[in-house]
Amino acid sequence: MRHSLVDLSRAGSDQSDRIRPPRANDVSPSALHALQCDVLEAVAAGHPLDRVMHLLCRRVEQLAPAVVCSVLAMDDQGHLYPLAAPSLPEDYADALAGTQVGAAIGSRGSAAVHHRCIDINADASWTLFEASPLSAGLRACWSSPIKRRDGQVIGTFAFYYRRCRPPTALERRIVEISLPLCALAIEHHRVWSRLELTNQRFDIALSNMSQGLCFFDGAQKLIVANRRYSEIYGLAPASIGPGTSLQEIVDLRIAAGSGPRMRAGAYLDWRDTVRDFDTPSDTVVELTNGRVIAIHHRPMPDFGWVATHEDVTERKRVEAQIVYMARYDALTGLPNRVLFNEKMEQALALTGRGQGCAVLCLDLDHFKAVNDTYGHSIGDALLKGVAERLAACVREVDTITRLGGDEFAVLLVGLDRPESAGELAQRIARSLSEPFELDSHSIVAGLSVGIAIAPQDGNTPDKLLKNADTALHRAKQDERGSYRFFEPEMDARLQARMALERDLRQAVRDEAFELAFQPVLNLAANAICSFEALLRWRHPTRGMISPAEFIPLAEETGLIVPIGAWVLRRACAEAKNWPSPVKVAVNLSVVQFKSRSLVETVRQALAASDLPATRLELEITESMLLKNSNDTLAMLHELRDLGASIAMDDFGTGYSSLSYLRSFPFDKIKIDQSFIRDLSKKDDSVAIIRAIVSLGRSLGMVTTAEGVETEDQLAQLRREGCTEIQGYLFSRPTSAENARRMFAAANNNLAAARAGTAAVAWSPALVSQATAPAGRRPRP
């Protein structure tokens, strides 16, 4: 390492006055080691930087009595300032403060700017400083740059001499030892200064946060909590210092009346559950004092967590009030038309799953006369009284609304038979027939009722409510105080239903059903991978009856259980005739799951047909999981254990499709045909198809598109990566015989391809060839 030696007197000194500098062997290695240890201990103990450098200079001067030692540090602007110069004149040390770094500014400045040491025998740059060194008997200065690991200069280390001479071997050794010590001490000081500044800023930020903040380690011990956290829960800051356990804090909160509304143990269990998640989560917790706290939880790698707690009580109150005002009637507190429409939409969505509903429109008789006679305050009181009596007549699951004026409506859900709606109308009429005692006035409120049953009287909220209102007007025209169904011929329909039930029971006894089979095409292989077995009933006098008409009746009466067992036996027996691995898909009803015999029925059907369970696919809908989901899931696992595959049918039409995919590992999801039908009309249908296909691919599930009818739909589904298709474009449901012909046609086509006369490919034309009546089939 090169250094700069500067003769401060610009002239030689009297050689007879030389003081013999100590040689390297005059100082033992242990003394140099002690120098290092003393400085390092001072740094580790956190002593101020100037004290550490003062210690270094003093120890150096003790080891080398012929030198005067000083240390300068460089600030962010590149100026030098003294850290320690215990033996230099005080005025000279003060003059060094703010020294610029540069080649023309003393040995110290030039040593720093050049990042190397320079030998200077006569240096005019010392003009500003020479008076003080010379007055102290100092004639030369040997400067060395103090550098960081990356080579950046952060200060200088200097020896002053009483005569001009080069440093001895010992002094060079001292410099070699001192430079890294200086660099370490300066860097340590700067790091801790920055850290202290950061901590100060952190403390200021914590103290001024509007949210409470707490930080726990993996042992559920508190690391830090701010003032706002203590305020939210009414705790003394000193009571929740670092190291306080979560259990202790919860106990303190309970004692302060700010504990969670749930049990303390349940709260701690919830915290454990949240801690195990590796993603942030948000939770709203109600406290026993009525406050509402929003907690944002962020897990840490060591199983600790940091969480912010915000008191959102007022916000929740305002939000709840706004929501209430937007969805409830201000006078009666009943749901308004907006909320009532939402409830009707939900109820109508379930009608296809066997859950009926009805809407009753009610109108008070002669209400205008009450207002005109007793005033609007009495009229309002009467409306409130009517609302209370209506609420006493219905179940909690039903919905009452005030449509406006003196008109009310009731949504009756879970309707098992239309007569129940009429019985409710009678019950309401009896309740309102009792006089209302209002401000010393006894008022009787008669009413008329119109009833509409879903889905036959309307499959949309507007239509259902309109038809109920039409029936209401008819009731008022016929006889006030009465009720009417929307269709006068309701009795005739009920009679027809009873006749159909008798015939259906006879058909079960006679096994007078048929199976149709609709092929499912694997798009990648361009081959039939399965057939869906579809139930058909050919009535002896009415001909073919739509499944949409008799299957709901079979489910309602329980006849679907023996019918479903027959379908399983026949489908498995027919599939045994097909080439492996073509599967047969059978739809299951929620009623079959309730019977508890479903698993055994499937096992018997497989055993009787000798069909491998892997070739049986069982299709369910979300309605089966809506009721008794735990029992249903258990049975699904049993069926899966048999080897059968499980498919979710009509995916995307229910309320909880995604949650069900998490609760059970389905093998296939069948995309409802409503999305396929709108592929070319609505961009959102394409987006939904793309999302479902992507979801299925991510979960390892096959995706089947139902209701494919056009080439454009097929092309779009291919582009989106759908696994399978099913629909009229490929084949309508056909007989078992025609299904077998499809395989024969495929074999013929395969033979032709091997002969080089045709390509092996499934197509609608090939299906037509296979299913055409004998004598009219086109040539292959």
Disulfide bonds with the S-S distance in Angstrom:
none
